[in-house]
Amino acid sequence: MMWLLIIGGLLGLIVGGEILVRGAVGVARKLGVSDLFIGAVLVGFGTSAPELVASLNAVSAGSPGIAIGNVIGSNIANILLVLGVAALIYPIASNPKALARDGVFMVIASIALVSLIYFNGFTTRFTGILLFLTLVGMIIFSFVSDRKLEQGNSDTAEMHRGEAEVMDAHLPIWLALIMTLGGLAGIVLGANWLISGSVQLARMIGLSETVIGITIVAIGTSLPELVTCTIAALKKKPDVALGNVLGSNTFNVLGILGVTAGIMPFSVPLEQISVARDLGAVVLSVIFLLVFAYTFRRLARWEGAVLLSGYVLYMILLLTGPAS
């Protein structure tokens, strides 16, 4: 039963996340929403919906370690696994101007994540509200600045329009609405099953809930990003993959943990998290991404292989090292 819950939950998140994003993009198209808004806001929110629902479910079930592990693991997986796979399929071009703004947002979010975990800063509702308002401010700033340059040569605007094109399904409005609601239902149900099964697994094999969150839950909730970025790479629009990951990692911290702590403040003892291994992996993954993206303005295939190898190494250290 436990494995059925986990497998069913993962399938619900994967299928539900993909259907939700495509349905929402289809609805936005029919309502005349611009490609810029769809790519900058809608796709990012949609692909991060599984992480949000899973984290809320975890905290409400009394397992905040899964919520923290989910965000740590998702941010690491997005860079090392998702971008690694996408770069292996097709080298990812990176424009310094586009990377400068969204990359800075991701760095700010990563610093906030590491700092708040280290100082156990998710115990107040104020922290969650502040994180979420920071995200809202970033979105407004990004959208307004891109909108001003939309008719000109805005690299970030072009990248976000590319995200909209990749996820466009050209659906009739009635089908898009059904897909949106059905996808959301699949995510909610899948997250509930996955958290229930993961808690049982953690208790059975003696791993901490944080490790379960970093592995099973994080990989499952990162699959929508993996699907989106793989499609983008296959369509030879790999810059969309980079934009999706930068936005998703920022949203994971400011949006997911912000909303979760704002609704249900929680506490995770630092001893459940390895500072050197887990928080170190967050920092190193960001550094590798920025160095690779800025050198020669691209992520080459060999750099994608390095990122992917780093993820495999991290998983080995996580599962074979001392239990957290």
C-alpha positions in Angstrom: 0.0 0.0 0.0 2.8 2.4 0.9 4.5 2.0 -2.5 1.2 2.3 -4.3 0.7 5.7 -2.5 4.1 6.8 -3.5 3.9 5.7 -7.2 0.3 7.0 -7.5 1.3 10.3 -5.9 4.3 10.7 -8.3 2.1 10.0 -11.3 -0.6 12.4 -10.0 2.1 15.2 -9.7 3.7 14.5 -13.1 0.5 14.2 -15.1 -1.4 16.8 -13.1 1.4 19.4 -13.3 1.7 19.0 -17.1 -2.0 19.1 -17.7 -2.5 22.1 -15.3 0.2 24.2 -17.1 -1.1 23.4 -20.6 -4.7 24.0 -19.6 -3.9 27.3 -17.9 -1.8 28.5 -20.9 -4.7 27.5 -23.2 -7.2 29.5 -21.1 -4.8 32.5 -21.0 -4.5 32.3 -24.8 -8.2 32.4 -25.3 -8.5 35.4 -22.9 -5.9 37.3 -24.9 -3.2 37.3 -22.3 0.2 38.2 -23.7 3.0 35.7 -24.3 5.2 37.7 -21.9 2.8 37.3 -19.0 2.2 33.6 -19.7 5.9 32.9 -19.8 7.0 35.1 -17.0 4.2 34.2 -14.5 1.9 31.5 -15.6 4.4 28.8 -16.6 6.5 29.5 -13.5 3.6 29.2 -11.1 2.2 26.2 -12.9 5.4 24.1 -12.9 6.0 24.9 -9.2 2.4 24.0 -8.2 3.4 20.4 -7.2 6.0 21.7 -4.8 3.6 24.1 -3.2 0.8 21.6 -2.7 3.3 18.9 -1.4 4.8 21.4 1.1 1.4 22.5 2.4 0.4 18.8 2.8 3.6 18.0 4.5 3.3 20.7 7.1 -0.4 20.1 7.8 0.5 16.4 8.3 3.0 17.3 10.9 6.1 16.5 8.7 7.8 19.9 8.1 11.1 18.2 7.4 9.5 16.9 4.1 8.5 20.5 3.2 12.0 21.8 3.8 13.6 18.8 2.1 11.3 19.3 -0.9 12.5 22.8 -1.5 16.2 22.0 -0.9 16.0 18.9 -3.2 13.9 20.7 -5.9 16.3 23.6 -6.2 19.3 21.3 -6.4 17.5 19.0 -8.8 16.4 21.9 -11.0 20.0 23.0 -11.6 22.0 19.7 -11.6 19.4 17.3 -12.9 17.0 19.4 -15.1 19.5 21.7 -16.7 22.0 18.9 -16.9 19.6 16.8 -19.0 18.5 19.8 -21.1 22.2 20.8 -21.8 23.0 17.2 -22.8 20.2 17.3 -25.3 21.0 20.7 -26.7 23.6 23.3 -25.5 21.9 26.1 -23.6 22.6 29.6 -24.8 22.7 32.2 -21.9 22.4 35.9 -22.4 24.2 37.9 -19.7 21.5 40.6 -19.6 18.7 38.0 -19.1 20.8 36.1 -16.6 21.8 39.2 -14.7 18.3 40.0 -13.4 16.7 36.5 -13.0 20.0 35.1 -11.8 20.3 37.8 -9.1 16.7 36.9 -8.0 17.7 33.3 -7.7 20.8 34.1 -5.7 18.8 36.3 -3.3 16.3 33.4 -2.9 19.1 30.9 -2.3 20.7 33.1 0.3 17.4 33.5 2.0 16.8 29.7 1.9 20.2 28.8 3.5 20.0 31.6 6.1 16.5 30.8 7.2 17.1 27.1 7.5 20.3 27.7 9.5 18.6 30.1 11.9 15.3 28.2 11.9 13.5 31.2 10.5 10.2 29.7 9.4 8.6 29.8 12.9 6.8 33.1 12.4 4.0 34.0 10.0 5.7 37.4 9.4 8.6 35.6 7.7 6.3 33.8 5.3 4.4 37.0 4.4 7.7 38.9 3.9 9.0 36.2 1.6 5.8 36.1 -0.5 5.7 39.9 -0.8 9.3 39.9 -2.0 8.3 37.4 -4.7 5.3 39.6 -5.7 7.6 42.6 -5.9 10.1 40.7 -8.1 7.3 39.6 -10.4 5.9 43.1 -10.8 9.3 44.5 -11.4 10.1 41.9 -14.0 6.9 42.2 -15.8 6.9 46.0 -15.9 10.5 46.2 -17.1 10.0 43.6 -19.7 6.7 45.2 -20.9 8.5 48.5 -21.4 11.1 46.8 -23.6 8.7 44.3 -25.3 8.8 46.2 -28.6 12.6 46.5 -28.5 15.4 44.1 -27.9 14.6 42.7 -24.5 16.4 39.4 -23.9 14.4 38.5 -20.8 11.1 39.3 -22.6 12.1 37.1 -25.5 13.1 34.3 -23.2 9.7 34.4 -21.4 7.8 34.6 -24.7 9.7 31.4 -25.6 8.4 29.7 -22.5 4.8 30.5 -23.5 5.4 29.1 -27.0 6.9 25.8 -25.7 3.8 25.2 -23.5 1.2 26.4 -25.9 -1.4 23.6 -26.7 -3.8 25.6 -28.9 -6.9 24.2 -27.1 -10.5 25.1 -27.3 -11.6 27.1 -24.2 -13.8 24.3 -22.7 -11.1 21.7 -22.9 -8.5 24.1 -21.5 -10.8 24.8 -18.5 -11.3 21.1 -17.9 -7.5 20.4 -18.1 -6.8 23.2 -15.7 -9.2 22.0 -13.1 -8.3 18.3 -13.7 -4.6 19.1 -13.5 -5.1 20.9 -10.2 -7.1 18.0 -8.8 -4.4 15.6 -9.9 -1.7 17.6 -8.1 -3.7 17.9 -4.9 -4.6 14.2 -4.8 -1.1 13.2 -5.9 0.6 15.3 -3.3 -1.6 13.9 -0.6 -0.8 10.3 -1.6 2.9 11.0 -2.0 3.3 12.7 1.4 1.3 9.8 3.1 3.5 7.2 1.4 6.7 9.1 2.1 6.0 9.5 5.8 5.4 5.7 6.0 8.6 5.0 4.1 10.7 7.3 6.3 9.5 5.5 9.4 10.0 2.1 8.0 13.6 2.5 6.8 14.8 4.9 9.4 15.6 7.8 7.1 14.7 11.3 8.3 11.7 13.0 6.7 14.1 15.7 5.4 16.1 13.1 3.4 12.8 11.6 2.0 11.8 15.2 1.0 15.1 15.8 -0.8 14.9 12.5 -2.7 11.5 11.1 -3.5 9.3 14.1 -3.0 11.7 16.6 -4.6 12.4 14.5 -7.6 8.6 13.9 -8.1 7.7 17.6 -7.8 10.6 18.6 -10.1 9.4 16.4 -12.9 7.1 19.1 -14.4 10.2 21.3 -14.8 12.1 18.4 -16.3 9.3 17.8 -18.8 9.1 21.5 -19.7 12.9 21.9 -20.1 13.3 18.7 -22.1 10.6 19.8 -24.5 12.3 23.2 -24.8 15.7 21.5 -25.6 14.1 19.1 -28.1 12.5 22.2 -29.8 16.0 23.8 -29.8 14.8 26.5 -27.5 17.1 25.7 -24.6 17.3 29.2 -23.2 13.7 28.6 -22.1 15.0 25.8 -19.9 17.4 28.2 -18.2 14.7 30.8 -17.6 12.3 28.2 -16.3 14.8 26.9 -13.7 15.9 30.4 -12.6 12.2 31.3 -12.0 11.3 28.0 -10.4 14.1 28.1 -7.9 13.2 31.7 -6.9 9.5 30.7 -6.6 10.3 27.6 -4.6 11.8 29.6 -1.8 9.9 32.9 -1.8 6.5 31.5 -3.0 6.3 27.9 -1.6 8.0 28.4 1.7 6.6 31.9 2.0 3.0 30.7 1.5 3.6 27.6 3.7 5.1 29.6 6.6 2.5 32.4 6.1 -0.3 29.9 6.6 1.2 27.4 9.0 4.5 28.5 10.6 6.8 25.5 11.2 10.1 24.5 12.8 12.7 22.0 11.5 15.6 21.2 13.9 19.0 21.9 12.2 20.2 18.5 13.2 17.8 17.0 10.6 19.7 18.8 7.8 23.4 18.5 7.0 24.9 22.0 6.7 27.9 20.8 4.8 26.1 18.4 2.5 22.6 19.8 1.9 23.1 23.5 2.3 26.5 23.2 0.7 24.9 21.5 -2.3 22.5 24.4 -2.7 25.3 26.9 -2.7 27.6 24.9 -5.0 24.8 24.2 -7.5 24.1 27.9 -7.8 27.9 28.7 -8.2 28.4 26.1 -10.9 25.3 27.3 -12.8 26.4 30.9 -12.8 30.0 30.1 -13.7 29.0 27.8 -16.6 26.3 30.1 -17.9 28.6 33.2 -17.9 31.6 31.5 -19.5 31.2 31.5 -23.3 27.6 32.5 -22.7 26.3 29.0 -22.8 25.9 25.7 -21.0 27.8 23.2 -23.2 27.1 19.5 -23.3 30.1 18.7 -21.2 29.0 21.2 -18.6 25.6 19.5 -18.6 27.4 16.2 -18.0 29.2 17.8 -15.0 26.0 19.1 -13.5 24.3 15.7 -14.0 27.3 13.9 -12.4 27.1 16.3 -9.5 23.5 15.3 -8.9 24.4 11.6 -9.0 27.2 12.2 -6.5 25.0 14.2 -4.2 22.4 11.4 -4.2 25.0 8.9 -3.3 26.3 11.0 -0.4 22.8 11.6 0.7 21.7 7.9 0.8 25.0 6.3 2.0 26.1 8.9 4.5 25.0 9.2 8.1 21.3 9.5 8.6 20.2 13.0 9.2 
